[in-house]
Every structure is written in C-alpha cells, then in structure tokens.
Amino acid sequence: MATDEAKLNETKRVLTSLVNTLQDSQKGFADLGEHVKSDALKRYFLGESLKRANFRAELENELHRLGEHDVKESGTAVAALHRTWGDIKAKLGGSDHTLLETAEQGEDQAKKAYKEALEQDLPMPLRELLSTQQAEVLTSHDYIKAQRDTLAK
C-alpha cells in the first residue's frame, strides 16, 4: 500500500507531466496559428492555445495547493520536435493540410498524456478536472482530424 507521501509525490509527478504537455500544446497551437493560411484555422489554433494556457494554469494551481511552489516547465522533447517539424513544413510552404497533420500528431501526444494520467490513482476532484480537460483535448483532436480530412478531398 502506497504511503500518503508516495501518493502525493506521484500526483505531483502526473500533474507536472501534464503541465509540460500543455505547455507544448500551447506553443504548438500558437505556432500553427501563425502559419496556417485559413483565417478560420488561425482563430481556432490561437483559441486552442489560450485554452491550453488556461488548462495549464488550473493544473499549476493544483500543484501549488499540493505544496509544489516551484513548478518547472520544460515541455517535452517529442513535442519540441513536432513544433520544429511544423516550422520546417511551414517555411517550406507547407499547406494547411500538412500543418493540420502536424497538429493532429501533437494532439495524439496530448491524448496519450491524459489517458496515462487518468490511469493513475488520483484524488476525485483532480480526476474530475483532468477528465474535463481530456474531453476538450479529444474534441480538439476530432475537429483537427475532420478539418484535415476535408482539406484532403
């Protein structure tokens, strides 16, 4: 049986990991918003970037409540590569379809991060918060995929 301190440390680890994923998403969406040609997609990606910033703030508040006052945000190496790849595609004249593919890959990482987080033994209020955020991530993924498929036709 895990000690209270071990559970607390695991909860902090899970939240910190999600904060990093959300930082990646926020930056990635902002980058994509700058590169897509469609005004509707620009607005969508910039809006999603703000949404991810809000999710991050919610999780950082939870970390502060748990006694973690120095939240270190580093992002993840995989997401940094995705952002770099997206920038390269954009600079090479990548189409909105290509950029949507990049966004979908990033959202696949976010979906995985939330799935893994929710597989952990977390307190119910935190589990509810993550489930709400996960639902938004899944909706975003589906929207991006649908837009990508529409542009492929």
Short mmCIF file of the C-alpha atoms (twelve columns), coordinates in Angstrom:
data_MODEL
# 
_entry.id   MODEL 
# 
loop_
_atom_site.group_PDB 
_atom_site.id 
_atom_site.type_symbol 
_atom_site.label_atom_id 
_atom_site.label_alt_id 
_atom_site.label_comp_id 
_atom_site.label_asym_id 
_atom_site.label_seq_id 
_atom_site.Cartn_x 
_atom_site.Cartn_y 
_atom_site.Cartn_z 
_atom_site.pdbx_PDB_model_num 
ATOM 1   C CA . MET A 1   0.000   0.000  0.000   1 
ATOM 2   C CA . ALA A 2   1.413   3.368  -1.015  1 
ATOM 3   C CA . THR A 3   2.156   5.863  1.709   1 
ATOM 4   C CA . ASP A 4   0.431   9.241  1.694   1 
ATOM 5   C CA . GLU A 5   3.733   10.912 0.801   1 
ATOM 6   C CA . ALA A 6   4.315   8.491  -2.103  1 
ATOM 7   C CA . LYS A 7   0.788   9.162  -3.409  1 
ATOM 8   C CA . LEU A 8   1.342   12.903 -3.093  1 
ATOM 9   C CA . ASN A 9   4.640   12.689 -4.985  1 
ATOM 10  C CA . GLU A 10  3.016   10.585 -7.726  1 
ATOM 11  C CA . THR A 11  0.169   13.093 -8.035  1 
ATOM 12  C CA . LYS A 12  2.690   15.934 -8.346  1 
ATOM 13  C CA . ARG A 13  4.640   13.968 -10.981 1 
ATOM 14  C CA . VAL A 14  1.474   13.335 -13.016 1 
ATOM 15  C CA . LEU A 15  0.429   16.986 -12.855 1 
ATOM 16  C CA . THR A 16  3.903   18.257 -13.749 1 
ATOM 17  C CA . SER A 17  3.997   15.935 -16.747 1 
ATOM 18  C CA . LEU A 18  0.634   17.260 -17.932 1 
ATOM 19  C CA . VAL A 19  1.745   20.864 -17.378 1 
ATOM 20  C CA . ASN A 20  4.691   20.173 -19.699 1 
ATOM 21  C CA . THR A 21  2.411   18.578 -22.293 1 
ATOM 22  C CA . LEU A 22  0.063   21.559 -22.106 1 
ATOM 23  C CA . GLN A 23  2.981   23.953 -22.484 1 
ATOM 24  C CA . ASP A 24  3.930   22.098 -25.659 1 
ATOM 25  C CA . SER A 25  0.345   22.234 -26.914 1 
ATOM 26  C CA . GLN A 26  0.026   25.923 -26.144 1 
ATOM 27  C CA . LYS A 27  3.220   26.764 -28.050 1 
ATOM 28  C CA . GLY A 28  2.415   24.380 -30.889 1 
ATOM 29  C CA . PHE A 29  -1.068  25.812 -31.426 1 
ATOM 30  C CA . ALA A 30  0.282   29.367 -31.339 1 
ATOM 31  C CA . ASP A 31  2.952   28.447 -33.924 1 
ATOM 32  C CA . LEU A 32  0.405   26.764 -36.165 1 
ATOM 33  C CA . GLY A 33  -1.933  29.741 -35.817 1 
ATOM 34  C CA . GLU A 34  0.814   31.927 -37.229 1 
ATOM 35  C CA . HIS A 35  1.456   29.643 -40.210 1 
ATOM 36  C CA . VAL A 36  -1.930  28.461 -41.473 1 
ATOM 37  C CA . LYS A 37  -3.432  30.373 -44.339 1 
ATOM 38  C CA . SER A 38  -7.092  29.961 -43.392 1 
ATOM 39  C CA . ASP A 39  -8.373  32.751 -41.148 1 
ATOM 40  C CA . ALA A 40  -10.811 30.315 -39.509 1 
ATOM 41  C CA . LEU A 41  -7.966  27.921 -38.648 1 
ATOM 42  C CA . LYS A 42  -5.819  30.821 -37.401 1 
ATOM 43  C CA . ARG A 43  -8.585  31.806 -34.975 1 
ATOM 44  C CA . TYR A 44  -9.128  28.173 -33.972 1 
ATOM 45  C CA . PHE A 45  -5.461  27.469 -33.228 1 
ATOM 46  C CA . LEU A 46  -4.942  30.721 -31.346 1 
ATOM 47  C CA . GLY A 47  -8.096  29.990 -29.320 1 
ATOM 48  C CA . GLU A 48  -6.849  26.484 -28.538 1 
ATOM 49  C CA . SER A 49  -3.508  27.938 -27.477 1 
ATOM 50  C CA . LEU A 50  -5.317  30.139 -24.937 1 
ATOM 51  C CA . LYS A 51  -7.399  27.180 -23.781 1 
ATOM 52  C CA . ARG A 52  -4.249  25.136 -23.140 1 
ATOM 53  C CA . ALA A 53  -2.776  28.059 -21.195 1 
ATOM 54  C CA . ASN A 54  -5.888  28.024 -19.001 1 
ATOM 55  C CA . PHE A 55  -5.634  24.245 -18.513 1 
ATOM 56  C CA . ARG A 56  -2.002  24.697 -17.518 1 
ATOM 57  C CA . ALA A 57  -2.912  27.401 -15.014 1 
ATOM 58  C CA . GLU A 58  -5.545  25.122 -13.464 1 
ATOM 59  C CA . LEU A 59  -3.008  22.332 -13.025 1 
ATOM 60  C CA . GLU A 60  -0.340  24.697 -11.708 1 
ATOM 61  C CA . ASN A 61  -2.867  25.931 -9.124  1 
ATOM 62  C CA . GLU A 62  -3.419  22.311 -8.080  1 
ATOM 63  C CA . LEU A 63  0.339   21.822 -7.764  1 
ATOM 64  C CA . HIS A 64  0.582   24.947 -5.600  1 
ATOM 65  C CA . ARG A 65  -2.272  23.641 -3.445  1 
ATOM 66  C CA . LEU A 66  -0.308  20.389 -3.034  1 
ATOM 67  C CA . GLY A 67  2.737   22.321 -1.824  1 
ATOM 68  C CA . GLU A 68  4.694   22.458 -5.093  1 
ATOM 69  C CA . HIS A 69  5.554   26.148 -5.321  1 
ATOM 70  C CA . ASP A 70  8.286   25.983 -7.943  1 
ATOM 71  C CA . VAL A 71  6.606   24.420 -10.974 1 
ATOM 72  C CA . LYS A 72  9.326   23.745 -13.510 1 
ATOM 73  C CA . GLU A 73  8.021   23.799 -17.049 1 
ATOM 74  C CA . SER A 74  10.250  22.260 -19.614 1 
ATOM 75  C CA . GLY A 75  7.981   20.907 -22.317 1 
ATOM 76  C CA . THR A 76  8.754   17.528 -23.793 1 
ATOM 77  C CA . ALA A 77  11.410  16.619 -26.314 1 
ATOM 78  C CA . VAL A 78  8.878   14.895 -28.573 1 
ATOM 79  C CA . ALA A 79  6.678   17.977 -28.711 1 
ATOM 80  C CA . ALA A 80  9.663   20.238 -29.352 1 
ATOM 81  C CA . LEU A 81  10.445  18.060 -32.360 1 
ATOM 82  C CA . HIS A 82  6.833   18.337 -33.556 1 
ATOM 83  C CA . ARG A 83  6.965   22.136 -33.284 1 
ATOM 84  C CA . THR A 84  10.268  22.212 -35.149 1 
ATOM 85  C CA . TRP A 85  8.849   19.929 -37.843 1 
ATOM 86  C CA . GLY A 86  5.809   22.172 -38.125 1 
ATOM 87  C CA . ASP A 87  8.027   25.233 -38.519 1 
ATOM 88  C CA . ILE A 88  10.066  23.489 -41.197 1 
ATOM 89  C CA . LYS A 89  6.933   22.441 -43.088 1 
ATOM 90  C CA . ALA A 90  5.586   25.999 -42.889 1 
ATOM 91  C CA . LYS A 91  8.836   27.520 -44.095 1 
ATOM 92  C CA . LEU A 92  8.880   25.089 -46.990 1 
ATOM 93  C CA . GLY A 93  5.422   26.266 -47.971 1 
ATOM 94  C CA . GLY A 94  3.509   23.538 -46.183 1 
ATOM 95  C CA . SER A 95  -0.177  23.595 -46.926 1 
ATOM 96  C CA . ASP A 96  -2.834  23.932 -44.266 1 
ATOM 97  C CA . HIS A 97  -3.445  20.189 -44.747 1 
ATOM 98  C CA . THR A 98  0.199   19.462 -43.883 1 
ATOM 99  C CA . LEU A 99  0.033   21.741 -40.843 1 
ATOM 100 C CA . LEU A 100 -3.181  20.051 -39.702 1 
ATOM 101 C CA . GLU A 101 -1.347  16.719 -39.885 1 
ATOM 102 C CA . THR A 102 1.303   18.181 -37.590 1 
ATOM 103 C CA . ALA A 103 -1.397  19.451 -35.204 1 
ATOM 104 C CA . GLU A 104 -3.048  16.043 -35.145 1 
ATOM 105 C CA . GLN A 105 0.270   14.408 -34.215 1 
ATOM 106 C CA . GLY A 106 0.613   16.864 -31.343 1 
ATOM 107 C CA . GLU A 107 -2.922  16.137 -30.195 1 
ATOM 108 C CA . ASP A 108 -2.161  12.413 -30.295 1 
ATOM 109 C CA . GLN A 109 0.569   13.101 -27.728 1 
ATOM 110 C CA . ALA A 110 -1.816  15.134 -25.556 1 
ATOM 111 C CA . LYS A 111 -4.457  12.379 -25.730 1 
ATOM 112 C CA . LYS A 112 -1.869  9.836  -24.626 1 
ATOM 113 C CA . ALA A 113 -0.678  12.043 -21.749 1 
ATOM 114 C CA . TYR A 114 -4.212  12.468 -20.397 1 
ATOM 115 C CA . LYS A 115 -5.007  8.767  -20.797 1 
ATOM 116 C CA . GLU A 116 -1.877  7.827  -18.847 1 
ATOM 117 C CA . ALA A 117 -2.581  10.446 -16.170 1 
ATOM 118 C CA . LEU A 118 -6.121  9.172  -15.645 1 
ATOM 119 C CA . GLU A 119 -4.821  5.611  -15.240 1 
ATOM 120 C CA . GLN A 120 -3.116  6.760  -12.011 1 
ATOM 121 C CA . ASP A 121 -4.642  6.730  -8.538  1 
ATOM 122 C CA . LEU A 122 -5.616  10.391 -8.222  1 
ATOM 123 C CA . PRO A 123 -7.959  12.179 -5.795  1 
ATOM 124 C CA . MET A 124 -11.515 12.506 -7.167  1 
ATOM 125 C CA . PRO A 125 -11.617 16.321 -7.595  1 
ATOM 126 C CA . LEU A 126 -8.369  16.162 -9.570  1 
ATOM 127 C CA . ARG A 127 -9.612  13.201 -11.612 1 
ATOM 128 C CA . GLU A 128 -12.737 15.205 -12.497 1 
ATOM 129 C CA . LEU A 129 -10.646 18.203 -13.582 1 
ATOM 130 C CA . LEU A 130 -8.425  16.019 -15.771 1 
ATOM 131 C CA . SER A 131 -11.456 14.263 -17.266 1 
ATOM 132 C CA . THR A 132 -12.974 17.628 -18.201 1 
ATOM 133 C CA . GLN A 133 -9.712  18.772 -19.790 1 
ATOM 134 C CA . GLN A 134 -9.312  15.423 -21.559 1 
ATOM 135 C CA . ALA A 135 -12.780 15.786 -23.102 1 
ATOM 136 C CA . GLU A 136 -11.700 19.140 -24.579 1 
ATOM 137 C CA . VAL A 137 -8.478  17.599 -25.929 1 
ATOM 138 C CA . LEU A 138 -10.459 14.784 -27.575 1 
ATOM 139 C CA . THR A 139 -12.880 17.286 -29.115 1 
ATOM 140 C CA . SER A 140 -9.968  19.331 -30.440 1 
ATOM 141 C CA . HIS A 141 -8.320  16.231 -31.893 1 
ATOM 142 C CA . ASP A 142 -11.534 15.244 -33.676 1 
ATOM 143 C CA . TYR A 143 -12.005 18.763 -35.067 1 
ATOM 144 C CA . ILE A 144 -8.439  18.924 -36.368 1 
ATOM 145 C CA . LYS A 145 -8.760  15.468 -37.934 1 
ATOM 146 C CA . ALA A 146 -12.047 16.431 -39.611 1 
ATOM 147 C CA . GLN A 147 -10.526 19.655 -40.964 1 
ATOM 148 C CA . ARG A 148 -7.505  17.734 -42.234 1 
ATOM 149 C CA . ASP A 149 -9.761  15.188 -43.948 1 
ATOM 150 C CA . THR A 150 -11.840 17.970 -45.513 1 
ATOM 151 C CA . LEU A 151 -8.721  19.591 -46.987 1 
ATOM 152 C CA . ALA A 152 -7.549  16.229 -48.324 1 
ATOM 153 C CA . LYS A 153 -10.568 15.986 -50.649 1 
# 
